[in-house]
């Protein structure tokens, strides 16, 4: 099918819930992706919000799925299977002592975190604090927790029990805590909110507050987890551990899977019948995630993410000196935002025309998240394209 035929089928049969870019992709390999006409693009957005953290069709993941699909695709969560057991063990040994609930997406992972927190705190405590410009998902509860009105607008009445405070403002979160507060959810680095890292001082102060008030600290690492920042989990940069950690996007290397990790003290809160997900933690999803861990370890991708993240930021800071409309370059590892003094949509669109995929969020922040196995020559090519586009602004 050509691009127009694909678009026509979408317009006729698919709900218009996404602002579509008029490109129809067909295949990908590594940092490259091809459209139906055979045009080749450099993917510096990891196939959308960092999902393909190991690049397209990573050989570790492809081999694992091919082997597993011939044995079993789906198994009920009323039974045991070794792939889920192995992945749960891997996640816990890689993070902190506790247990895992598996799901299919980041929104589901956060929903599970909310239910777990409320079950643990009810009936006296059920309020959850989040920050402005945060993004936690598009279900009713996660959209309510999200600190962006456009995400929840039009879906009222929204559920009660969610309180939002200014970003990176400890006095605000301290003032918002009440006798009803059961949890605080934070993204160590806001992605959709403009690639805004929290400060070490803020996170450590919030951790101390949670310890003092017996409040659960939830880290939403749906976008920042699995090596994106140069460490397996972003919270490792801050010297702070959460009580609940949520993961998804890069965890399956392109295959849908989410995980909610709960510390030992609350790990058994959700008992049989209190929560579930039919397709969650399937053998296919679990072997894909295990392959992601294997690739990260064998290919030393955390080291690569650190080195290439530093190189990417160096090249971007050089552009900042060259172009006065670049206000700030920020981020950690291979999660970088370029804040502009103007709208960024036109720059994103021109990069696309020149075969470079990036993203624009919050209107004026260019978000760049290549695969964590990206090479220097690929960064150089991306910077060259971006430079040429910025010269035309």
N, C-alpha and C positions, 0 to 999 in steps of 0.2 A: 504493500500500500504506500502511496505517496503521502506527503504531509497534509495536504488538503483533505484527502479522503479520511485520514485519521481524525482531523479536527472536526469534520462534519459528523462523524459518528459520535464523538464526544458531545457536540452541541445537541444532538438528537436524543442521546441515551444516558448521559452522565450528568448528575446534579452539578450546577455551577458554583460549587463551594470553594473553588480555588481561583485566584487571579492567574490565569494561564499566560505563560510566555509562549509565543508562536513557534515552538521548536518541538519536533517529535523525535525522541531519541530511540535508538534501536539496540545498541550494544556498547559495552565498555570494557576496558582493560587497563588496570593500573590507574594512572592519573588521567587517562584519556577516555573520551566518550564520543560516539559517532551518532549522527542523526540518520533518518531514513534515506536521505539523499547521499549519504556517505561523507558528509562534512565532519571534520575532526575538531573536537573542542578540548581545551585544557581545563580540567575540573578542579577548581580551587574552592569548591564549596562541598566537596565530598558527597556528591549526589544528593544534596539537600540537607542542610542542618547537621552535617557531620556524620551521617549514617554510615557511609562507606569510608570509615576511618583507615582501613587498610587498602583502599583503592577498589576499583571495580573488579569483580570476579577474582578475588585474591586466591591463588592456588591452594593455600591451606584450607580455606573455607570450601572451595569447589570440591576438593578431594573428600573432605569430611562429609559433605552433603551427598555426594554421589554414592559413597559407600553406605551411608545410613538409609538412603531412600529405597534401597533394594531390600532392606531388612524390616523396617517399620517406619511409618510416617507419623502416625498419631497413636497415642495410648492414653487411656483415661487416667485422670489423677486419683481415681479410687484404687489404683494399683501402683506398684513400684516399677521403676525402670532405672537401669544403671547410669544412663546419660544424665538424667536430672540429678541423681545422687552425686555424681562426680562434679557436675557444674556447681552445685550448692557448696560442696566441700571447697572447691577452688575459690569461689567468691568469698567465703568466710575466711579462709586462710590468707586471702589477699587483702582483706579489709580489717575486720575486728570480730571478736567472738560473738556469735549469735546464730540466727537462722534466717532462711530466705523464703519469700513468697514469690512465685513466678507469675508473670503476666505476659501480655503481647505488645505493650507500648508504654511510653513514658507517662501518658495520662493515667493508664491503668495502674502503673507503679505508684503514682502519687495518690490515686484514689485509695489504694490499699494502705498507704501510709496514713492517710486521714482517718480511715476506718479503724485502723489499729490504735492510733492515738486516742480517738474518742472512746473506743471500747475500754481502753486502759484507764481513761480519766473519768468516764461517766459513773454516776449521774451528776456529780458536782462540777466537773470540768469538761468543757467541750469546745472552747474557742481556740482557733488557730490563727496566729499572726503571720502575715507575709509582708512583702515590701512593694512599693510602687515600681512600675515598669518591669515587674517580674513576669515570668511565663511558666505556668505549671500544667497546661493542657487545655483541652476544649470540651471536656465533659462538664456538666452543670457545676459540680463541686470544684473541679480544678480551674474552670473559667472564673468562678467566684473568687477563688484564692489569687488568681492572676491579677497583678497590679496594672492592668490596662483595660480601661472601660470598654474599648471597642470589641474586646473579646467576649464580654458578657452582655453587651447591650442588645436589647430585644428579646432576651430569654427569661425575663422575670416572670414570677417572683423568684429571686435567687435564694438559696438556702441561707439560713442564719448561721452565726458562729464563726464568721471570718472577719478579721480585722487587718487593715493595711496601714503601714507606716512608711515614712520617707526612707529612701535607700541610704544605707551606710550611716545612719543617725542613731547612735546607741541611746541617747537620752529619749528619743521618740519611742523606741521599742521598750525601754524600761518603763516609760510612762503608760504604755498601752497594756502592760501586763496587769491582769486582775486575778481575782480568786477563781475566775472561770477559765483562765488560760491553761491549755493542756500542751500546746506545742507551738514552736516557731519554725517556719520553713523558709530556707534561704538557698539561693543559687550562689555558690562561691564566686562564680563569674556569671553575670547576667548575659545571656546570648541575645535573645530577641529584644532585650532591653537596651542593646547598644554596646555589647561587649564591655561591660563595666565590672571590674573585679572589686570585691569587698576588701577592706583593709585587714591586715593581720590583727591590729588592735581592736577593731570592731568585732571580728569573729571570736576572738579570745574573751572579750567582755561579754558577748552574748552567751558563750559557753559557761562562763562563771555564773551569769544570771540564771541560766537554766538549772545548773547544779544547785544553786541556792534555793530556788523556788520549786524544785522538783518538776521542771518542765522539760518536755522532750524536744531535742534539737534535730530537725530534719534537714538534710542536705539533698537538694534536687540536683543530681549530677547526670541527668538524662543526656545533656549535651557535652558536659565537661569530662565525663568519665572515660575510662579505658585508654589512657595515654594521650589524650588530646593536649594536655597542658605540659607534657614532659614527665609527669608522674602518673601512676596508674589511676589515681583519683585526685582531683584538684584539692581536696581538703588537706592533703599531705603537705602542700605549700604553706599552710597556715598554722600548723602545729595544733590543730583542733580536730577531734573526732566527733561525729554525730551519734545520736542514738538510733536514727533511722537514715539509711542511704538509699536513694532511688536511682536506678540505672535503666537505660534503654538504648536509644539510637545506635551507637557504635558497638554495643555489646554483641550483637549477632552478625556484625560485618555486612549488613544488608538484609539479613533474615530477621523477621519481626520477633522480638523478645524483650520483655521488661523484667526487672527484678527489684524487689523491696527487701533490703537487708535490715533486720531489727536486732539490736543489741540483746545480750542474754537476759537482762532483767525484764524485758518485755516480749521476748521471742515467742512465748507460748500464749500470748494474749488472745489471739484468734484461734479458736477451737473449731472442730468439725461443725460445719453448717453455718459458721459466721461469715465466711467469705469464700470465693472460688472463682475460677475462670476456665471454661471448657477446654479451650485450645492451648492453654498456657503450659510452658515447660515441656513441649513435645520433644520427642527424640531428635527431630530435625533441628529445631531451634537450639537445643542444648549442645549438639555436636558442633553447630556453627559457632556458638559462643566459646566452646572449648578450643576450637581452632583459632579463634581470635587471640585467646590467651597464649596458645602455642606459638603463633606467629610473632606476637609481641616479644616473647621471651627468646625464641631462637634467632630472630632477626635483630635483636637489641634495639627495638623501635622506640623505647623510652629515651635512650641515648640519642637516637636520630631526631626525635621530636624536639629535644632540648637544643641540639646543635642547629637544626634547620629552622627552629623557631627564632633563635638568636640571629641567624643569618637573614631570615625574612624581615625581622624587625629592623635590622641594620639597613637593609635596602629600602624599606619603607620610610625610615627616618631621613634617608638621603632625599627621598621624594618630598618629604615635608619641608626640607630646607629649600627645595627648588620651587615649590608651589605654595604661595602664601595662604591659599584657601584651605589647606590641610591644617586643621586646628590641633589635632592630637592623634598620636598612634599609641594604642594601648592593647593590653592583653597579656596572656601567659602562654608560652610554648607556641603551638600552632593554632591558637585561637586568638585572632587579631582583629581589632576594629580601627578604622580610619575615620575619625570624626571630621566632617567638613563644615565650613561656614556657610554652606549652601545646600540645596537639595542634591541628593546623590543618584536619583533614579536615572538621569540622563547618562551618567558615567557608567552605571551598571549596564545600561542598554548598549552603549558604544563598545564596552568590553565584550559583550555577547556577540556583537557583529564581527568583532575581531577574534572570535573563537576562544574567549576566556570566560569561564563561569565563576562569578562571585555573587555576592548578595548585598542588598541595601536594606537596612532596618532602621526604624525610628526616623525615617525620612532623610537623614543626613549622615548615617554611619555605614561605611562600606565594611562588610563582614567577610573576612578571608579565613578559610579553614580547609587547607589542602589535606590529603591523606597524611597520616603520620609517618609513612614510609616515603614521602616525597624526597626528590633529589635536588641538589643545588642547581643543576642545569634547568630543571623544570621551574624552580623559583625564578631563575634569571629570565626565562622566557615569559613568565607571567608578569614580572616587573617591567619587562620591555613593552609588553602590550599595554599595561596600565599607564606607564609613562607616556606612551604615544597618545593615549586617550586624554590624559590630563593636559597635555600640551594643546589640545584642541578646545579646551574649556574657555 
